Amino acid sequence: MANSKILSFSDLLAKAKTAQARGDWEAAEDLLNQILKKAQSHPEANYLLGCMALEASYPEDALSMVARALKREPTNQTYQRLLTLSITQLIKTHAKKHRWVDVSAYALQLSRQHGPSGEALGWLATAWMKLGQSPPPRLSSWPWVLAFSLCKEGNAAG
């Protein structure tokens, strides 16, 4: 019988980080997926796969993975930063292909699904400014108004 050592999650994470650092993304992905086969909601494995997805220009996959990580660790600021970067990349991509009214709706949708990150608020405020509109009354809470005001001031100064 072959002597195969069963690796712990921390061993698999360490090996995945090493593989990622040396540019062997395939090995890193394989190791992280081994963790997720046994613990689908493992936050660090989801986060690392999300980082790789975003770096490979797959922001939707990154968003999905970091959302799983945040379900387990909702106050983790590192995971929240990846969420913001993923949302920003999705909105930027959307902005290149669609009218501002559609960008506004998309930013609002992402904010409702994943919480109002500063980047999503900024994009939403920018979209409203481009459309010459104020935030809808139901969104007149202080973060939305602040984002809109800052964007308005930035456009007036520019």
C-alpha positions in Angstrom: 0.0 0.0 0.0 1.4 3.4 -1.0 2.3 5.8 1.8 0.3 8.9 1.0 0.2 11.7 3.5 -3.1 13.5 3.9 -2.3 17.2 4.0 -4.1 19.6 6.4 -5.9 22.7 5.1 -3.0 24.9 6.3 -0.5 22.7 4.5 -2.6 22.9 1.3 -2.9 26.7 1.7 0.8 27.1 2.2 1.6 25.0 -0.9 -1.0 26.9 -2.9 0.5 30.2 -1.9 4.0 29.0 -2.9 2.7 27.7 -6.2 1.0 31.0 -6.9 4.1 33.0 -5.9 6.2 31.1 -8.4 3.6 31.6 -11.1 2.2 28.0 -11.2 -1.4 29.0 -11.1 -2.7 25.7 -12.2 -1.1 24.0 -9.2 -2.3 26.7 -6.9 -5.8 26.3 -8.2 -5.7 22.5 -7.9 -4.5 22.8 -4.3 -7.2 25.3 -3.4 -9.9 23.3 -5.1 -8.8 20.3 -2.9 -9.7 22.4 0.1 -13.0 23.5 -1.4 -14.0 19.9 -2.2 -14.0 19.2 1.6 -15.0 22.6 2.9 -16.8 24.6 0.2 -17.0 27.7 2.3 -13.4 27.8 3.4 -12.8 31.6 3.5 -9.1 31.8 2.7 -9.3 29.3 -0.2 -12.2 31.2 -1.7 -10.3 34.5 -1.2 -7.1 33.2 -2.9 -9.1 31.8 -5.8 -10.9 35.1 -6.0 -7.6 37.0 -6.2 -6.4 34.7 -9.0 -9.7 35.1 -10.9 -9.5 38.9 -10.6 -5.9 39.0 -11.7 -6.9 36.8 -14.7 -9.6 39.3 -15.6 -12.6 37.2 -14.4 -14.2 39.7 -12.0 -17.6 37.8 -11.8 -15.8 34.7 -10.6 -13.8 36.8 -8.2 -16.9 38.4 -6.8 -18.6 35.0 -6.4 -15.6 33.6 -4.5 -15.0 36.6 -2.2 -18.7 36.7 -1.4 -18.4 33.1 -0.1 -15.4 34.1 2.0 -17.2 37.1 3.4 -20.2 34.9 4.4 -17.8 33.2 6.9 -15.8 36.3 7.8 -17.9 39.4 7.1 -15.6 41.8 8.9 -12.4 40.7 7.2 -11.0 43.9 5.6 -8.8 42.1 3.1 -11.8 40.2 1.8 -13.8 43.4 1.7 -11.0 45.1 -0.4 -11.2 42.2 -3.0 -15.0 42.6 -3.0 -14.5 46.3 -3.8 -12.0 45.6 -6.5 -14.2 43.0 -8.1 -17.2 45.3 -8.1 -15.1 48.1 -9.5 -13.8 45.9 -12.3 -17.3 44.7 -13.1 -18.7 48.2 -13.3 -15.8 49.5 -15.4 -16.3 46.6 -17.8 -20.0 47.3 -17.9 -19.4 51.1 -18.4 -17.4 50.4 -21.6 -20.3 48.5 -23.2 -23.4 50.2 -21.9 -25.2 53.6 -21.5 -24.8 55.4 -18.2 -28.4 54.6 -17.3 -27.6 50.9 -17.5 -24.3 51.4 -15.6 -26.3 53.1 -12.9 -28.8 50.2 -12.7 -25.9 47.7 -12.6 -24.0 49.5 -9.8 -27.2 49.7 -7.8 -27.8 45.9 -8.3 -24.3 45.1 -7.2 -24.6 47.4 -4.2 -27.9 45.7 -3.1 -26.4 42.2 -3.5 -23.0 42.8 -1.9 -23.4 46.0 0.3 -22.7 49.5 -0.7 -19.0 49.6 -1.2 -17.4 53.0 -1.7 -16.5 52.2 -5.3 -20.0 51.1 -6.2 -21.3 54.2 -4.6 -18.9 56.3 -6.5 -19.8 54.7 -9.8 -23.5 55.0 -9.1 -23.0 58.7 -8.2 -21.0 59.2 -11.4 -23.7 57.6 -13.5 -26.4 59.7 -11.9 -24.3 62.8 -12.6 -23.8 61.9 -16.2 -27.6 61.5 -16.4 -28.1 64.8 -14.7 -30.1 63.2 -11.9 -30.2 63.1 -8.1 -30.2 59.9 -6.2 -33.7 58.3 -6.0 -35.5 59.3 -2.8 -35.4 55.7 -1.4 -31.6 55.9 -1.6 -31.3 59.3 0.2 -29.4 57.8 3.1 -26.2 59.7 4.0 -23.7 57.4 2.1 -25.5 57.8 -1.2 -26.0 61.6 -0.7 -22.3 62.0 0.3 -21.1 60.0 -2.8 -23.4 62.0 -5.0 -22.2 65.3 -3.5 -18.5 64.4 -3.8 -19.0 63.4 -7.4 -20.9 66.6 -8.1 -18.1 68.7 -6.5 -15.5 66.8 -8.5 -17.4 67.4 -11.8 -17.8 71.1 -11.0 -14.1 71.5 -10.2 -13.1 69.5 -13.3 
